[in-house]
Amino acid sequence: MKPQIKKAALFVFNGDPMCFIHVLLNGLNLAENGYSVRMVIEGAATQLIPKLDETGNPQHRLWTAAKAKGLVAGVCLACATKTGVLEACRAQGLKLLDDMSGHPSMSTYLNQGYELITF
């Protein structure tokens, strides 16, 4: 019997960089340990997107690694628009998620067997 794939969807709402670093660290760690990981950037956390792309940012290396490994599912379209980072998201090639009235739907991930973790 083939083992079931472990799945974790990390929804990050908190715009505090100290919180966001834990999303990146845990997402990368889960992926290294065989989990299918999807990171969804929501709420105030969307404001961090432009800063994460700056090479001088301490979280830049982790952000780049998470994107390179395909862990970032995308960014909330409504929140990116509201926080003024829509163009920065597009410039980084991030998918804009809007399947629930302009926001990402948690049920999409639950229906695919993901365990939700919120930050």
N, C-alpha and C positions, 0 to 999 in steps of 0.2 A: 504494500500500500504506500502510495506517495504521500509524504508529509504535507500538511496544510501550510500554505504560506502565511506567515505572520504579517499583519498589516497595521500600520499606525498613521492616522491623519492628524497632524499637528496644526491646530488653528491658533494663530497668534494674533491677539487683539491689542495687547499691552505695548505701548510705544517706548517703554523704558529700554535703553540699550542693554542694561544688565539682565533684563528678562530675555531679550531677544537672543543674546549670546547662548543662553541655555537651550533655546529652540534649535539653534544651529548645532551646538555640541551634541544634544540628544538625538537630533535627526541623523546626523552623520554616524553617531555611535550605533543607533538602531539599524541603519543601513549596513554598516560593517558587520553586524551580527545577524544578518539574514532577513531583516524585515523589509517589506515593501513600504516605503515612506513617502508621504505626500505632505508638503508644507503649504498652508494656505495663509496668506497675509491679509489681515482684516483691520478695521478700525484705525486707531492711532498708530499702530505698527506700520501702516503704509507710509507714514512720514519718514521712516528710516531708509526707504529704498534708495533715494539719491545718495545718502551718506554711505551706505554699504558699498556703493560702487567706487568710492574714493580710495585710491591705493594707500593713502595714509591712515585710513580708518583701521583700528585694531581688529575689527570683525571682517574686514574685506576678504582675507584669505579663506575664512570659513564660509562666507557667503558665496564666493567664487567656486569653492569646492562643492557646496550644496547644489548650486545651479549646474555645474559640470556633470554631477552624478544624476541629474534629472529629478532631484528631490522636491524642487519648488513647483507645486502644482499651479500656482498663480496668485494673483492679487485681486481683491475685491474691487470691481469697477466703480461702484458707488462711492466707496471710501477713498479710493485713489483720486477720484474726481473731487470729492469734498475737501480732501487735504492738499490738493494742488500738485500731486505728483504723477498724474496720468501720463504726461509726456516722458518723465523719467522711467516709468514702467515700460512704456513702449520702446524707449531707447535701449533698454536692457533686454528687450525681446521677451518680456514676461507675459504670460497669458493673463488676460483680463477675465475674471470669473463673474458671471451675472445671471446664473440660472434660477435665482430666487428673487425676483423683483429688484434686480440690479446687484444682488449680493450672492456669494457662494452658498450653496445649500449643503448643510451637513448631511442630509438624507442621501445625497448622491454617494457619499463615502460610506455611510452605514449600509446602504444597499449593496455595496461592493465588498462588504465584509471588513471594512476598516474599523479599528477601535479609535475613538476620538479622544484626543488629549488637547485641552485648551490652556493657553497661557495668557 
